Amino acid sequence: MSTVEAYRGYDTIRTQALELFVNKGFGQVSMRELARHVGLAPGSLYNYFPSKQALLFDLIEEFYEELYLLVQPSRQGSVQGRSLSSLIVAHLRLHRRRPQFFRLAIHGFVYLDEVQQQQIVHKRKLYESAFIDVVLNDTFLAKDTGSMAVHAIIQFLNCLPDWLDDRQLGDEARLLLVEQLVTGALRQCSRQPSE
């Protein structure tokens, strides 16, 4: 098998496994069923992944790496274009392209072993810290209040595929709704208690 064929096989397995894990539930899918779903003999699947859990980890890890890239400065090193609004747009685009990754990261995390969970938590914290830096620089919130508010906003943004998929909103309406919810929450958090 050539390297290109192996990569295509790897990519196909990941894509079809993601679909199966999200639609049926990770705990409900056996390696035998997964192999059948991707068109391989059960033993052949182990040539690509040592276990179903390793495959799950690979998918979730990729998701958090992609989220982290969303909040990074441009290649020229400037933070230009990295505003709260641009982050919301980037999240909505990623939701549109990869909604199943968001669902798998939320529901599949509990099936990872302790070491894998620690690695994912580390990646998630890198992403969240970078996100917080952008939002706090963009909104001038106090660090402590702002951090808590932004953590809630991150959770909200990462759950959007489940929340928005059932709604009949166009792209512009989605963006406007999400921006209004997020900026309204931040505005409330930036007010002094006496207001």
TIKE-804515 format. One line per 3 residues: number of its first residue (from 1); their letters; for each residue x, y, z of N, C-alpha, C. Coordinates in nm, 3 decimals. Example, Ala and Ser with C-alpha at 12.3 -4.5 7.8 and 13.67 -1.06 7.14 Angstrom:
% residues 2
1> as> 1.319:-0.569:0.780:1.230:-0.450:0.780:1.320:-0.330:0.780 | 1.285:-0.225:0.708:1.367:-0.106:0.714:1.290:0.003:0.787
//
This chain:
% residues 195
1> mst> 0.086:-0.118:0.000:0.000:0.000:0.000:0.090:0.123:0.000 | 0.062:0.218:-0.087:0.142:0.340:-0.094:0.108:0.432:0.023 | 0.194:0.531:0.045:0.171:0.629:0.152:0.042:0.705:0.128
4> vea> 0.015:0.740:0.003:-0.108:0.813:-0.031:-0.229:0.727:0.001 | -0.227:0.600:-0.035:-0.339:0.511:-0.005:-0.357:0.496:0.145 | -0.246:0.484:0.219:-0.254:0.471:0.364:-0.315:0.597:0.425
7> yrg> -0.274:0.714:0.376:-0.328:0.839:0.429:-0.477:0.850:0.398 | -0.515:0.815:0.276:-0.658:0.819:0.241:-0.737:0.725:0.331 | -0.682:0.607:0.357:-0.748:0.512:0.446:-0.761:0.568:0.586
10> ydt> -0.655:0.629:0.635:-0.654:0.691:0.768:-0.759:0.801:0.776 | -0.760:0.887:0.676:-0.853:0.998:0.672:-0.998:0.949:0.662 | -1.021:0.848:0.580:-1.155:0.791:0.565:-1.203:0.730:0.696
13> irt> -1.116:0.657:0.762:-1.151:0.597:0.891:-1.191:0.705:0.990 | -1.112:0.809:0.999:-1.139:0.917:1.094:-1.274:0.985:1.063 | -1.297:1.014:0.936:-1.421:1.082:0.897:-1.543:0.995:0.928
16> qal> -1.537:0.869:0.891:-1.651:0.780:0.914:-1.667:0.745:1.062 | -1.556:0.735:1.134:-1.565:0.708:1.278:-1.629:0.826:1.350 | -1.590:0.946:1.313:-1.649:1.066:1.372:-1.800:1.064:1.355
19> elf> -1.844:1.037:1.235:-1.987:1.032:1.206:-2.057:0.926:1.291 | -1.998:0.809:1.297:-2.058:0.699:1.374:-2.059:0.728:1.524 | -1.948:0.781:1.577:-1.940:0.813:1.720:-2.043:0.918:1.759
22> vnk> -2.061:1.019:1.674:-2.157:1.125:1.706:-2.300:1.076:1.692 | -2.330:1.004:1.586:-2.468:0.961:1.561:-2.515:0.848:1.651 | -2.425:0.757:1.683:-2.464:0.641:1.762:-2.420:0.649:1.907
25> gfg> -2.313:0.722:1.932:-2.256:0.731:2.066:-2.131:0.644:2.075 | -2.023:0.702:2.125:-1.895:0.632:2.131:-1.907:0.498:2.203 | -1.975:0.499:2.316:-1.988:0.378:2.397:-2.070:0.269:2.331
28> qvs> -2.146:0.303:2.229:-2.233:0.206:2.161:-2.169:0.147:2.035 | -2.046:0.190:2.005:-1.980:0.145:1.882:-1.863:0.052:1.918 | -1.864:-0.068:1.863:-1.753:-0.161:1.884:-1.651:-0.145:1.771
31> mre> -1.531:-0.195:1.793:-1.429:-0.192:1.688:-1.476:-0.273:1.567 | -1.543:-0.382:1.592:-1.593:-0.466:1.483:-1.694:-0.386:1.399 | -1.786:-0.317:1.465:-1.885:-0.236:1.393:-1.817:-0.122:1.319
34> lar> -1.721:-0.059:1.382:-1.648:0.050:1.319:-1.575:0.001:1.194 | -1.509:-0.113:1.205:-1.439:-0.171:1.089:-1.536:-0.199:0.975 | -1.650:-0.257:1.009:-1.752:-0.286:0.907:-1.802:-0.156:0.843
37> hvg> -1.821:-0.053:0.925:-1.871:0.076:0.877:-1.775:0.141:0.778 | -1.645:0.124:0.800:-1.546:0.186:0.711:-1.500:0.092:0.600 | -1.555:-0.031:0.599:-1.525:-0.125:0.492:-1.394:-0.200:0.508
40> lap> -1.354:-0.225:0.632:-1.232:-0.300:0.659:-1.264:-0.428:0.735 | -1.173:-0.523:0.727:-1.182:-0.640:0.814:-1.149:-0.592:0.956 | -1.211:-0.649:1.058:-1.189:-0.601:1.195:-1.042:-0.588:1.235
43> gsl> -0.960:-0.685:1.199:-0.819:-0.678:1.234:-0.743:-0.568:1.161 | -0.789:-0.532:1.042:-0.721:-0.429:0.962:-0.728:-0.291:1.026 | -0.833:-0.265:1.100:-0.849:-0.136:1.164:-0.734:-0.107:1.261
46> yny> -0.681:-0.212:1.322:-0.572:-0.196:1.418:-0.442:-0.154:1.349 | -0.434:-0.165:1.217:-0.317:-0.114:1.145:-0.313:0.038:1.146 | -0.428:0.099:1.167:-0.438:0.245:1.167:-0.442:0.302:1.309
49> fps> -0.516:0.237:1.397:-0.534:0.284:1.535:-0.527:0.165:1.629 | -0.452:0.179:1.739:-0.439:0.067:1.832:-0.569:0.036:1.908 | -0.658:0.134:1.916:-0.784:0.113:1.987:-0.886:0.218:1.944
52> kqa> -1.009:0.190:1.977:-1.117:0.285:1.950:-1.093:0.414:2.030 | -1.044:0.399:2.150:-1.017:0.514:2.236:-0.904:0.601:2.179 | -0.803:0.540:2.119:-0.695:0.616:2.056:-0.749:0.697:1.939
55> llf> -0.841:0.640:1.865:-0.905:0.711:1.755:-0.987:0.829:1.808 | -1.062:0.808:1.913:-1.140:0.916:1.975:-1.047:1.028:2.020 | -0.939:0.993:2.087:-0.843:1.094:2.133:-0.787:1.173:2.016
58> dli> -0.753:1.105:1.910:-0.698:1.169:1.790:-0.796:1.274:1.735 | -0.921:1.240:1.731:-1.023:1.332:1.680:-1.043:1.452:1.770 | -1.051:1.429:1.901:-1.072:1.540:1.995:-0.949:1.629:2.001
61> eef> -0.832:1.569:1.997:-0.708:1.647:1.998:-0.702:1.740:1.877 | -0.736:1.688:1.760:-0.737:1.770:1.639:-0.833:1.887:1.654 | -0.948:1.863:1.714:-1.048:1.968:1.733:-0.991:2.083:1.817
64> yee> -0.927:2.051:1.929:-0.873:2.158:2.014:-0.754:2.228:1.950 | -0.679:2.158:1.870:-0.570:2.223:1.795:-0.628:2.322:1.695 | -0.737:2.284:1.631:-0.802:2.374:1.535:-0.862:2.495:1.605
67> lyl> -0.924:2.474:1.721:-0.977:2.587:1.798:-0.865:2.683:1.838 | -0.754:2.627:1.880:-0.640:2.710:1.920:-0.591:2.796:1.804 | -0.589:2.739:1.685:-0.547:2.815:1.567:-0.641:2.932:1.537
70> lvq> -0.769:2.918:1.575:-0.865:3.026:1.553:-0.826:3.154:1.628 | -0.765:3.139:1.743:-0.738:3.255:1.828:-0.594:3.305:1.818 | -0.519:3.248:1.726:-0.379:3.289:1.709:-0.368:3.413:1.623
73> psr> -0.262:3.492:1.647:-0.238:3.608:1.561:-0.210:3.563:1.418 | -0.219:3.655:1.327:-0.189:3.623:1.188:-0.044:3.580:1.174 | -0.009:3.526:1.059:0.128:3.477:1.037:0.233:3.586:1.051
76> qgs> 0.196:3.710:1.028:0.291:3.820:1.040:0.314:3.857:1.186 | 0.244:3.789:1.278:0.266:3.814:1.420:0.180:3.924:1.478 | 0.096:3.987:1.397:0.013:4.093:1.452:-0.118:4.034:1.502
79> vqg> -0.181:4.103:1.595:-0.310:4.058:1.645:-0.423:4.124:1.568 | -0.387:4.197:1.463:-0.488:4.264:1.382:-0.588:4.162:1.329 | -0.714:4.192:1.341:-0.816:4.100:1.294:-0.859:4.000:1.401
82> rsl> -0.791:3.997:1.511:-0.828:3.907:1.621:-0.906:3.987:1.724 | -1.029:4.011:1.696:-1.119:4.080:1.787:-1.228:3.982:1.828 | -1.307:4.022:1.924:-1.417:3.936:1.966:-1.507:3.903:1.848
85> ssl> -1.538:4.002:1.769:-1.624:3.979:1.653:-1.562:3.879:1.555 | -1.432:3.892:1.531:-1.367:3.798:1.438:-1.363:3.657:1.496 | -1.352:3.645:1.628:-1.354:3.513:1.691:-1.491:3.448:1.678
88> iva> -1.595:3.527:1.694:-1.730:3.474:1.679:-1.752:3.427:1.536 | -1.709:3.507:1.440:-1.722:3.469:1.299:-1.644:3.340:1.273 | -1.522:3.332:1.326:-1.440:3.212:1.305:-1.505:3.089:1.367
91> hlr> -1.564:3.104:1.486:-1.634:2.991:1.549:-1.754:2.947:1.465 | -1.830:3.042:1.419:-1.948:3.007:1.340:-1.907:2.938:1.209 | -1.799:2.981:1.148:-1.751:2.915:1.027:-1.707:2.772:1.058
94> lhr> -1.636:2.756:1.170:-1.592:2.622:1.208:-1.713:2.533:1.241 | -1.813:2.589:1.306:-1.937:2.513:1.332:-1.999:2.464:1.202 | -2.001:2.553:1.106:-2.062:2.520:0.977:-1.986:2.406:0.909
97> rrp> -1.853:2.412:0.915:-1.770:2.311:0.849:-1.760:2.181:0.927 | -1.758:2.190:1.061:-1.727:2.071:1.140:-1.813:2.059:1.265 | -1.944:2.061:1.252:-2.029:2.056:1.372:-2.009:1.929:1.455
100> qff> -1.977:1.818:1.388:-1.964:1.693:1.462:-1.844:1.694:1.556 | -1.741:1.768:1.522:-1.624:1.777:1.611:-1.662:1.841:1.744 | -1.745:1.945:1.738:-1.789:2.010:1.861:-1.866:1.912:1.949
103> rla> -1.956:1.839:1.886:-2.037:1.741:1.962:-1.950:1.631:2.021 | -1.855:1.580:1.943:-1.769:1.473:1.991:-1.682:1.519:2.107 | -1.630:1.640:2.098:-1.545:1.692:2.206:-1.622:1.703:2.336
106> ihg> -1.747:1.742:2.328:-1.829:1.757:2.448:-1.870:1.620:2.504 | -1.919:1.533:2.419:-1.974:1.405:2.465:-1.872:1.293:2.475 | -1.763:1.303:2.400:-1.665:1.195:2.398:-1.557:1.204:2.503
109> fvy> -1.538:1.322:2.561:-1.430:1.344:2.658:-1.431:1.241:2.771 | -1.548:1.206:2.820:-1.558:1.114:2.935:-1.508:0.973:2.903 | -1.495:0.940:2.776:-1.450:0.806:2.738:-1.298:0.796:2.726
112> lde> -1.228:0.908:2.739:-1.083:0.907:2.734:-1.026:0.861:2.867 | -0.906:0.803:2.865:-0.843:0.766:2.992:-0.786:0.892:3.058 | -0.736:0.877:3.179:-0.692:0.992:3.257:-0.579:1.070:3.189
115> vqq> -0.483:1.001:3.133:-0.371:1.067:3.065:-0.421:1.144:2.943 | -0.507:1.082:2.865:-0.563:1.149:2.747:-0.645:1.272:2.789 | -0.724:1.257:2.895:-0.803:1.371:2.943:-0.713:1.486:2.985
118> qqi> -0.603:1.456:3.053:-0.510:1.561:3.094:-0.451:1.633:2.973 | -0.419:1.558:2.869:-0.364:1.619:2.748:-0.468:1.709:2.681 | -0.591:1.664:2.677:-0.698:1.745:2.617:-0.724:1.869:2.702
121> vhk> -0.727:1.853:2.833:-0.748:1.969:2.922:-0.637:2.071:2.899 | -0.514:2.025:2.883:-0.402:2.116:2.857:-0.425:2.193:2.726 | -0.464:2.123:2.621:-0.490:2.188:2.492:-0.608:2.285:2.503
124> rkl> -0.711:2.244:2.577:-0.827:2.331:2.594:-0.788:2.458:2.671 | -0.701:2.445:2.770:-0.658:2.563:2.847:-0.574:2.658:2.762 | -0.492:2.604:2.674:-0.414:2.690:2.583:-0.509:2.772:2.496
127> yes> -0.608:2.705:2.441:-0.708:2.771:2.357:-0.785:2.876:2.437 | -0.832:2.839:2.555:-0.911:2.931:2.636:-0.828:3.052:2.680 | -0.703:3.032:2.716:-0.616:3.143:2.756:-0.596:3.241:2.641
130> afi> -0.572:3.188:2.524:-0.554:3.274:2.407:-0.684:3.349:2.376 | -0.796:3.281:2.387:-0.927:3.343:2.364:-0.949:3.456:2.465 | -0.922:3.427:2.593:-0.939:3.527:2.699:-0.854:3.650:2.672
133> dvv> -0.729:3.629:2.629:-0.640:3.742:2.600:-0.700:3.832:2.492 | -0.752:3.772:2.387:-0.813:3.851:2.279:-0.934:3.928:2.331 | -1.021:3.860:2.403:-1.145:3.924:2.449:-1.117:4.032:2.552
136> lnd> -1.027:4.006:2.645:-0.998:4.108:2.746:-0.932:4.230:2.683 | -0.846:4.209:2.584:-0.785:4.323:2.514:-0.889:4.400:2.433 | -0.990:4.328:2.384:-1.092:4.389:2.299:-1.200:4.461:2.381
139> tfl> -1.223:4.416:2.505:-1.336:4.469:2.582:-1.297:4.546:2.707 | -1.172:4.536:2.748:-1.123:4.606:2.867:-1.195:4.565:2.995 | -1.235:4.440:3.002:-1.295:4.389:3.125:-1.187:4.369:3.229
142> akd> -1.226:4.372:3.356:-1.133:4.339:3.463:-1.092:4.194:3.446 | -0.967:4.161:3.476:-0.912:4.027:3.451:-0.994:3.918:3.519 | -1.027:3.933:3.648:-1.097:3.825:3.720:-1.241:3.808:3.670
145> tgs> -1.316:3.916:3.662:-1.454:3.909:3.613:-1.457:3.867:3.467 | -1.367:3.924:3.390:-1.362:3.894:3.248:-1.331:3.748:3.221 | -1.238:3.691:3.296:-1.202:3.549:3.276:-1.322:3.459:3.297
148> mav> -1.396:3.483:3.404:-1.513:3.399:3.430:-1.619:3.417:3.322 | -1.641:3.540:3.281:-1.739:3.565:3.176:-1.697:3.500:3.045 | -1.568:3.510:3.013:-1.520:3.454:2.887:-1.526:3.302:2.890
151> hai> -1.500:3.240:3.005:-1.514:3.093:3.013:-1.658:3.051:2.982 | -1.754:3.125:3.034:-1.894:3.095:3.004:-1.924:3.116:2.856 | -1.866:3.221:2.797:-1.887:3.248:2.656:-1.825:3.139:2.569
154> iqf> -1.707:3.091:2.609:-1.642:2.983:2.535:-1.730:2.858:2.535 | -1.785:2.825:2.652:-1.875:2.709:2.660:-1.996:2.729:2.570 | -2.051:2.849:2.572:-2.165:2.881:2.485:-2.128:2.863:2.338
157> lnc> -2.014:2.920:2.296:-1.973:2.909:2.156:-1.949:2.764:2.114 | -1.894:2.685:2.204:-1.863:2.546:2.170:-1.987:2.457:2.168 | -2.097:2.504:2.224:-2.222:2.427:2.221:-2.316:2.475:2.111
160> lpd> -2.274:2.574:2.036:-2.361:2.630:1.932:-2.412:2.530:1.829 | -2.332:2.433:1.785:-2.389:2.343:1.683:-2.518:2.275:1.730 | -2.522:2.231:1.855:-2.644:2.168:1.905:-2.757:2.270:1.918
163> wld> -2.723:2.389:1.958:-2.824:2.491:1.984:-2.878:2.551:1.854 | -2.791:2.576:1.758:-2.834:2.646:1.636:-2.884:2.554:1.525 | -2.848:2.427:1.527:-2.885:2.340:1.416:-3.035:2.327:1.396
166> drq> -3.110:2.335:1.503:-3.255:2.320:1.491:-3.325:2.451:1.453 | -3.252:2.559:1.449:-3.310:2.690:1.419:-3.299:2.718:1.270 | -3.398:2.782:1.217:-3.397:2.817:1.074:-3.346:2.959:1.057
169> lgd> -3.218:2.979:1.086:-3.158:3.111:1.073:-3.054:3.110:0.963 | -3.051:3.218:0.887:-2.945:3.234:0.788:-2.815:3.271:0.856 | -2.707:3.272:0.780:-2.576:3.301:0.837:-2.569:3.438:0.903
172> ear> -2.624:3.540:0.838:-2.621:3.675:0.895:-2.701:3.683:1.024 | -2.818:3.620:1.026:-2.901:3.622:1.147:-2.831:3.547:1.262 | -2.766:3.437:1.231:-2.691:3.363:1.333:-2.581:3.450:1.392
175> lll> -2.505:3.512:1.305:-2.395:3.596:1.350:-2.447:3.709:1.437 | -2.549:3.776:1.391:-2.605:3.887:1.468:-2.655:3.840:1.605 | -2.727:3.730:1.609:-2.778:3.677:1.734:-2.666:3.644:1.831
178> veq> -2.567:3.570:1.783:-2.456:3.529:1.870:-2.376:3.651:1.916 | -2.347:3.744:1.826:-2.274:3.865:1.866:-2.351:3.944:1.971 | -2.482:3.956:1.953:-2.561:4.032:2.050:-2.563:3.963:2.187
181> lvt> -2.575:3.832:2.188:-2.574:3.759:2.315:-2.439:3.774:2.386 | -2.332:3.757:2.311:-2.199:3.763:2.371:-2.163:3.904:2.414 | -2.183:4.002:2.327:-2.146:4.139:2.365:-2.237:4.191:2.476
184> gal> -2.363:4.150:2.475:-2.452:4.189:2.585:-2.406:4.133:2.718 | -2.364:4.008:2.718:-2.312:3.948:2.842:-2.186:4.019:2.889 | -2.097:4.049:2.796:-1.974:4.120:2.834:-2.003:4.261:2.883
187> rqc> -2.097:4.327:2.820:-2.135:4.461:2.863:-2.187:4.457:3.006 | -2.271:4.358:3.037:-2.323:4.346:3.174:-2.211:4.319:3.274 | -2.115:4.239:3.235:-2.003:4.207:3.325:-1.911:4.325:3.348
190> srq> -1.907:4.418:3.254:-1.816:4.532:3.268:-1.876:4.645:3.350 | -2.003:4.637:3.380:-2.067:4.741:3.461:-2.024:4.732:3.606 | -2.018:4.845:3.671:-1.986:4.850:3.813:-2.106:4.799:3.892
193> pse> -2.086:4.735:4.008:-2.198:4.682:4.087:-2.303:4.786:4.124 | -2.266:4.913:4.136:-2.362:5.015:4.176:-2.452:5.060:4.063 | -2.421:5.021:3.939:-2.502:5.063:3.824:-2.634:4.993:3.818
//
